[in-house]
Amino acid sequence: MVSQITRGIKISVLTSFEGTYFKNYKIHFAFSYVVTIENHSKDSVQLTSRHWEIHDSLNDLDIVDGEGVIGKKPVLKPGENHTYSSGCLLSSPYGAMKGHFNMINFTTTKTFKVIVPTFRMCAPFALN
């Protein structure tokens, strides 16, 4: 698990290898990840959008931007947390993701970025 705190918001990510499968005559490596967002600040905040940079060891960088996370824009009061699960397909058994969440502070009405630390995705058989 990796974790990082930005402006009182803690992001933790845990990854798992889910297996391989063929699609369009090509093997794909499936990974899942669980993200926990914890509000350690004194203000209520809302996650509005996300930015991902997905690195596959055999391919170029893939950028993904979108509203919220899995269709939600969670509001977190001080001391609250939000956990969600998602996934990623890679063309190789090894890769990494990093990015940020765009948030709004309800007290100041200012937007800010919360860093999602780099997390690695590696199939167990690729470690040898």
C-alpha positions in Angstrom: 0.0 0.0 0.0 1.2 3.5 -0.8 -0.1 6.7 0.9 0.4 10.4 0.7 -1.1 13.5 2.4 -1.7 16.7 0.5 -3.3 19.7 2.3 -4.8 17.4 5.0 -6.2 14.9 2.5 -4.7 11.4 2.8 -4.8 9.1 -0.3 -4.0 5.4 0.1 -3.9 2.9 -2.7 -3.8 -0.9 -2.6 -3.3 -2.9 -5.8 -4.0 -6.5 -6.8 -3.3 -8.7 -9.9 -6.6 -10.1 -11.1 -5.4 -12.4 -14.0 -4.8 -12.5 -17.7 -7.2 -12.9 -20.6 -7.2 -12.6 -24.4 -9.0 -9.8 -26.2 -8.7 -9.0 -29.9 -6.0 -11.7 -30.2 -3.8 -10.1 -27.6 -3.1 -10.9 -24.0 -4.1 -8.4 -21.3 -3.1 -8.2 -17.7 -5.9 -7.1 -15.3 -5.3 -5.2 -12.1 -7.6 -3.8 -9.5 -6.9 -1.0 -7.0 -8.7 0.3 -3.9 -8.4 4.0 -3.2 -9.1 5.4 0.3 -9.5 9.2 0.6 -9.3 10.5 4.2 -10.1 14.0 5.3 -7.7 15.0 8.0 -8.2 18.7 7.5 -10.6 21.0 9.4 -12.7 21.8 6.3 -15.3 19.9 4.3 -14.1 19.1 0.8 -15.5 17.6 -2.4 -13.7 15.5 -5.0 -14.8 17.0 -8.4 -12.6 15.3 -11.0 -9.6 13.0 -11.5 -6.4 12.8 -13.6 -4.5 9.6 -14.2 -1.2 8.8 -15.9 -1.0 5.1 -16.7 2.4 3.7 -17.5 2.6 0.3 -19.2 6.1 -1.1 -19.5 5.5 -2.0 -23.1 3.4 1.0 -24.3 3.3 4.7 -24.2 1.8 6.8 -21.4 -2.0 6.8 -21.3 -3.7 9.9 -19.8 -7.3 9.6 -18.4 -9.3 12.6 -17.1 -12.8 12.5 -15.9 -15.5 13.7 -13.6 -15.5 12.3 -10.0 -14.6 8.7 -9.3 -16.7 5.8 -10.5 -19.6 8.2 -11.1 -19.5 9.9 -7.7 -18.3 13.2 -6.4 -17.9 12.4 -2.7 -18.2 15.2 -0.1 -15.9 14.5 3.0 -16.4 16.3 6.2 -13.5 16.5 8.7 -12.6 13.0 9.9 -14.6 11.2 7.1 -13.3 8.9 4.4 -14.4 7.5 1.1 -13.2 4.2 -0.4 -13.7 2.9 -3.9 -12.5 0.2 -6.2 -11.6 0.3 -9.8 -9.3 -1.4 -12.3 -6.9 -1.1 -15.2 -5.8 -3.3 -18.1 -2.2 -3.4 -19.2 -0.5 -4.9 -22.2 2.4 -6.1 -20.0 2.6 -7.7 -16.5 4.2 -4.6 -15.1 3.1 -0.9 -14.9 2.3 2.0 -12.7 -0.3 4.7 -12.2 -0.2 8.2 -10.6 -2.3 11.3 -10.8 -4.3 13.7 -8.8 -7.8 14.5 -7.6 -9.2 18.0 -8.1 -11.0 19.0 -4.9 -13.0 22.1 -3.7 -12.7 23.4 -0.1 -16.2 24.4 1.0 -14.9 26.9 3.6 -12.6 28.9 1.3 -14.4 27.9 -2.0 -11.0 27.4 -3.5 -10.1 24.4 -5.7 -6.9 22.4 -5.1 -5.1 19.3 -6.2 -4.5 16.2 -4.1 -1.7 14.0 -5.3 -2.3 10.3 -5.8 1.1 8.7 -5.2 2.6 6.4 -7.8 1.4 2.9 -7.3 2.9 -0.1 -9.1 1.0 -3.0 -10.7 3.0 -6.2 -11.1 1.8 -9.7 -11.8 3.3 -12.1 -9.2 5.0 -14.2 -11.9 6.8 -11.1 -13.3 8.8 -10.7 -10.1 11.3 -13.5 -10.8 
